[in-house]
Amino acid sequence: MNLSGKKILLGVTGSIAAYKACELLRLLQKEGAEVRVAMTEAATKFVAPLTFASLSKCPVYTKDGNPEGRPFQHIDFPRWADLFLAAPASADCIGKMANGIADDPVSLCYMSSACPKWIAPAMNTTMFLSPAVKRNLITLRSFSDTQILESPSGELACGENGPGRFMEPAEIVRALKNFREKENGKTVLITAGRTEEAIDPVRYISNRSSGKTAVALAEAFWNAGYRVVFVHGPMDISAPTFAENVRIKNSLEMYQAVMQRESEVNAIVHCAAVADYRPKHVSQTKIKDSRSQLNLELEPNPNILRDSVKNKSAGQIIVGFGLETDDVKNHGAEKFEKSGADLLVLNTPVMQNAGFGFDRVPFAILEKNAPIPELQMHTKSELAQKIADKVTCLLESSHA
Ligand SMILES: Cc1cc2nc3c(=O)[nH]c(=O)nc-3n(C[C@H](O)[C@H](O)[C@H](O)COP(=O)(O)O)c2cc1C
């Protein structure tokens, strides 16, 4: 789900993990969400409401009401919210939410919210594994408007090691973002990461692609309702858990993986940084250091974008990526023309603090029969969203 502009009501309960809700609030704001906070009395013993009021820039709903003294806050906050998130959720509050008890601000907001509800449990392992908590979580899972965020196993504040840990705030945000509100019955294949072209058993030729843009693309398409096939080489970040991941190492493997699947997908986004050349001869043993000149003979790899355009099925949309370091617009236009792709994302790594490994990238999306736009700096998520929107539009018009 897209968190930008979402109104999130964060319910904080009496857990040792309550301090992590401050970071969670900040991360949700970073995604563009507006956050308000409700706290149980026990939660206020762990973190002062003033902290959450300052971070959310809104009075916190506690048992004492709020400084503005609005009498209907238990209705106003839930009515305002697009999403209710109890994090951390104590065993006690989970019990209340599962059984219709609403005698504190968090369980009361849970019951009076008509929006989707998410619960991130946090407690000691023995409590988490107790029959009562297990039963209450089963009950909550059976409610159609409620999602439980799985507690990971690990070391707890009490020293025990096992399930019941509070999911890390960044993981909660990721889980919310990856939650799909709708499915559109379409599949996109995204190529990602870099390739490694072996020279000998220990050396290879590669490049600096981190895979960040491709992961952002997978998330944007997934959120837009697509099934995602993610064909990826080595990357600096993890592949998306929701995608069908196909791991490859070199360009020939990537070529085969794409060609095998291309007829089954509605769109292909060629985001991977695939090596243009590979060593003609791969030494079976490590090349010895003789301190004399060493020449590597390279041969061209197949052009995956060009061949997927050649085999393109009716109504399929193909997106290429072009990276240029000089005369960017002209070289990009030439590449677009030659490729035959429906869209070409032109980018350059030469601006400061942008491109490889960074979160921002200067880019322009080239479309058929349209003037070439100027490159503009955006985050990789914004770029991914724009591409997903354009592909969805093109797919809709190709079937109209
Ligand atoms: C130091 C400390 C840490 C606690 N941590 C947790 C916890 O992580 N999870 C939990 O369910 N209860 C925990 N408790 C117990 C709850 O605070 C207690 O059950 C409280 O009544 C919960 O109230 P609430 O659900 O209204 O917030 C802790 C208690 C103390 C004193």
The ligand as a Tripos MOL2 file, in Angstrom:
@<TRIPOS>MOLECULE
LIG
   31    33     1     0     0
SMALL
NO_CHARGES

@<TRIPOS>ATOM
      1 C1          9.3170   -3.3120   32.4910 C.3       1 LIG1
      2 C2          8.0440   -3.9130   31.9300 C.ar      1 LIG1
      3 C3          8.0320   -4.3450   30.6290 C.ar      1 LIG1
      4 C4          6.8870   -4.9210   30.1020 C.ar      1 LIG1
      5 N1          6.8960   -5.3170   28.7870 N.ar      1 LIG1
      6 C5          5.7940   -5.9000   28.2820 C.ar      1 LIG1
      7 C6          5.7880   -6.3310   26.9300 C.ar      1 LIG1
      8 O1          6.7650   -6.1670   26.1650 O.2       1 LIG1
      9 N2          4.6730   -6.8960   26.4700 N.ar      1 LIG1
     10 C7          3.5530   -7.0830   27.2250 C.ar      1 LIG1
     11 O2          2.5710   -7.6160   26.7310 O.2       1 LIG1
     12 N3          3.5410   -6.6720   28.5200 N.ar      1 LIG1
     13 C8          4.6270   -6.0940   29.0690 C.ar      1 LIG1
     14 N4          4.6050   -5.6680   30.3550 N.ar      1 LIG1
     15 C9          3.3750   -5.8110   31.1500 C.3       1 LIG1
     16 C10         2.3620   -4.7350   30.7600 C.3       1 LIG1
     17 O3          2.9140   -3.4590   30.8970 O.3       1 LIG1
     18 C11         1.0840   -4.8800   31.5940 C.3       1 LIG1
     19 O4          0.4490   -6.0930   31.2650 O.3       1 LIG1
     20 C12         0.1520   -3.7270   31.3810 C.3       1 LIG1
     21 O5         -0.9800   -3.9070   32.1970 O.3       1 LIG1
     22 C13        -0.2910   -3.5850   29.9460 C.3       1 LIG1
     23 O6         -1.1940   -2.5410   29.8390 O.3       1 LIG1
     24 P1         -1.8010   -2.0500   28.4770 P.3       1 LIG1
     25 O7         -2.1320   -3.2340   27.6710 O.co2     1 LIG1
     26 O8         -3.0180   -1.2670   28.8780 O.co2     1 LIG1
     27 O9         -0.7980   -1.1710   27.8510 O.co2     1 LIG1
     28 C14         5.7310   -5.0770   30.9210 C.ar      1 LIG1
     29 C15         5.7610   -4.6320   32.2290 C.ar      1 LIG1
     30 C16         6.9030   -4.0510   32.7310 C.ar      1 LIG1
     31 C17         6.8890   -3.5670   34.1670 C.3       1 LIG1
@<TRIPOS>BOND
     1     1     2 1
     2     2     3 ar
     3     2    30 ar
     4     3     4 ar
     5     4     5 ar
     6     4    28 ar
     7     5     6 ar
     8     6     7 ar
     9     6    13 1
    10     7     8 2
    11     7     9 ar
    12     9    10 ar
    13    10    11 2
    14    10    12 ar
    15    12    13 ar
    16    13    14 ar
    17    14    15 1
    18    14    28 ar
    19    15    16 1
    20    16    17 1
    21    16    18 1
    22    18    19 1
    23    18    20 1
    24    20    21 1
    25    20    22 1
    26    22    23 1
    27    23    24 1
    28    24    25 2
    29    24    26 1
    30    24    27 1
    31    28    29 ar
    32    29    30 ar
    33    30    31 1
@<TRIPOS>SUBSTRUCTURE
     1 LIG1         1 GROUP 0 **** ****
